[in-house]
Amino acid sequence: MRRHGPALLSCTLCLLWFLSLCGCGVQDPESVPDSLPGRAAGLMEDETLLSVDGRNIPAWEYLYWLSLACDRARGQAAPPDWPSVKEQALMNTALYASVETLAERHGVTFTDADAAAVAERWQQRCEAYGGEADYLREIARYGLDRARAEILFRIGLLYGKLRELCREGGALSPDDAALDALAKESGAIRVDRILSSDWDRAAAKRRAEIFFRQLNGASNQAALFSELTWEGSDHAGPRVLRDGTFDERLTQVARALQIGQISGIIESEDGFSILRRLSPERDSLLETWLRRAVEETARAADVELTERYLSLDPEAFSSALEGLRKSPETPQN
């Protein structure tokens, strides 16, 4: 993220903060924070706290992520690293904003059907928590009401639409080389095997050699390979290579193959194998591909931070939030 402090804010944001400081710090009595995080931070929930690629982020949205990050940090055994907590909340905010940025770039729109899906998701969440009142009470701990929660649901639906664009032929679809690189990076090597196994090792080797000669002369190696797996002794079918799938020698050979490539004959304890490297299963890698795309967009984003953001102390915020949550004056229903 390319960050700018208050001196580099747009004129609009500078004017906004100039107006917010007028009155020598005296706050309009009718304009007071109404959520727990807003009160803990001393911020109006709808005021702009930062912007991501020109998209203004209201305080409530950042404070939602900060509340979650603070709770997570306090729940760990080690003392919280408060600067990292604040940074994590900023990154999560930027990631959500980047989903909207990518959606706009690729013409992804929010339809009436999507609005109905958001309403349905709200009902599902309420049912999971035992009713709307219980769910509202839970999300109020993080500064959300129904309207704000539905904004986050909406972004989740946009993310799902971007996932569809990652499928073959879509605007965000990776090519085979990119998928192969991702598969190698993640260790998700997908292979199939012809195994010739026999108590008579010489006979097993001869049969493997016959299989190999057939493959070398085949006009469609892929189709023949699939047929020959059933003539062999391994009927497990294509699989993702994981620790313990094969012995070390077979594993090394599998990792060295290119997609579509067939190995030579490899001897191991269970017989004589011929391996074929397969294309990774697209669906299993698309989620990682999309997450990377969103992360790259967030890292490249132009983030403008206001003075109010820079002066926000996450440790003090967390302590104040906990105090408000436990206060007998805080409504519990």
Residue pairs with C-beta under 8 A, 6 or more apart in sequence:
1 52
1 90
1 91
1 94
1 298
1 299
1 300
1 301
1 302
1 303
2 300
2 301
2 302
2 303
3 303
3 304
3 305
4 302
4 303
4 304
4 305
5 305
5 307
5 310
6 14
6 17
6 305
6 306
6 307
6 310
8 304
9 17
9 304
9 306
10 51
10 304
13 48
13 51
13 56
13 304
13 306
16 47
16 48
17 306
17 307
17 308
20 47
31 44
33 39
33 41
33 42
33 43
33 44
33 45
34 45
35 45
35 60
35 63
35 140
35 143
35 144
35 145
36 140
36 141
36 142
36 143
36 321
36 324
36 325
36 330
37 60
37 63
37 64
37 66
37 67
37 142
37 143
37 317
37 321
38 44
38 45
38 59
38 60
38 63
38 143
39 320
39 324
40 63
40 317
40 318
40 320
40 321
40 323
40 324
41 59
41 63
41 312
41 317
41 320
43 49
43 59
43 63
43 308
43 312
44 59
45 58
45 59
45 60
45 63
45 143
46 58
46 59
46 60
47 58
47 59
47 308
48 56
48 57
48 58
48 59
48 306
49 57
49 58
49 59
49 62
49 63
49 306
49 308
49 309
50 57
50 62
50 90
50 93
50 303
50 304
50 305
50 306
50 309
51 57
51 303
51 304
52 93
52 94
52 97
52 98
52 101
52 298
52 301
52 302
52 303
53 97
53 98
53 101
53 301
53 302
53 303
54 302
55 97
55 100
55 101
57 93
57 97
59 308
60 143
60 144
60 148
61 93
61 96
61 148
61 151
62 89
62 90
62 93
62 309
63 143
63 317
64 142
64 143
64 144
64 148
64 152
65 88
65 89
65 90
65 92
65 93
66 85
66 86
66 89
66 312
66 314
66 317
67 141
67 142
67 143
67 321
68 89
68 92
68 142
69 85
69 86
69 88
69 89
69 92
69 314
70 80
70 85
70 314
70 317
70 318
70 321
73 80
73 81
73 82
73 85
73 318
74 80
74 318
74 322
80 315
80 318
82 313
82 314
82 315
82 318
83 314
85 314
85 318
86 312
86 314
89 314
90 303
91 298
94 298
94 301
94 303
95 294
95 295
95 298
96 152
96 155
97 298
97 301
98 294
98 295
98 297
98 298
98 301
99 155
99 158
99 159
99 162
99 294
100 155
100 158
101 297
101 301
102 108
102 162
102 172
102 293
102 294
102 297
103 109
103 158
103 161
103 162
106 162
106 165
106 171
106 172
108 158
108 161
108 162
108 165
110 154
110 157
110 158
114 154
114 157
117 157
118 150
118 153
118 154
118 157
119 150
121 153
121 156
122 146
122 149
122 150
122 153
125 135
125 149
126 132
126 134
126 135
128 135
129 135
129 138
133 333
136 145
136 146
137 332
137 333
139 145
139 149
141 325
144 152
159 290
159 294
162 172
162 290
162 293
162 294
163 286
163 287
163 290
164 170
165 171
165 172
165 173
166 172
166 173
166 174
166 286
166 289
166 290
166 293
167 173
167 282
167 286
168 282
172 289
172 290
172 293
174 182
174 285
174 286
174 289
176 259
176 279
178 289
179 279
179 280
179 282
179 285
179 289
180 258
180 259
180 279
180 280
182 188
182 280
182 285
182 288
182 289
182 292
183 189
183 190
183 280
183 285
184 255
186 285
186 288
187 241
188 240
188 241
188 280
188 284
188 285
189 240
189 241
189 254
189 255
189 277
190 238
190 239
190 240
190 241
190 277
190 278
190 279
190 280
190 281
191 238
191 239
191 241
191 254
191 257
191 275
191 276
191 277
191 278
192 225
192 226
192 229
192 237
192 238
192 239
192 275
192 276
192 278
193 229
193 232
193 234
193 236
193 246
193 273
193 274
193 275
193 276
194 208
194 211
194 225
194 228
194 229
194 231
194 232
194 234
194 273
194 274
194 276
195 232
195 233
195 234
195 270
195 271
195 272
195 273
196 204
196 205
196 207
196 208
196 211
196 232
196 233
196 271
196 272
196 273
197 204
197 232
197 233
197 234
197 270
197 271
197 272
198 204
198 207
198 271
201 271
204 271
204 272
205 265
205 267
205 272
207 272
208 265
208 271
208 272
208 273
208 274
209 265
211 228
211 231
211 232
211 274
212 264
212 265
212 274
214 224
214 228
215 221
215 224
215 225
215 228
215 262
215 274
218 224
221 262
221 276
222 260
222 276
225 262
225 274
225 276
229 235
229 237
233 270
233 271
234 273
238 278
239 245
240 281
240 284
241 251
241 254
241 255
245 251
246 254
246 268
246 273
247 268
247 269
249 266
249 268
250 266
250 268
250 273
250 275
253 263
253 266
253 275
254 263
254 275
254 277
257 263
257 275
257 276
257 277
258 277
259 277
259 278
259 279
260 276
260 277
260 278
260 279
261 276
261 277
262 274
262 275
262 276
263 273
263 274
263 275
263 276
264 274
265 272
265 273
265 274
266 272
266 273
266 274
266 275
267 273
324 330
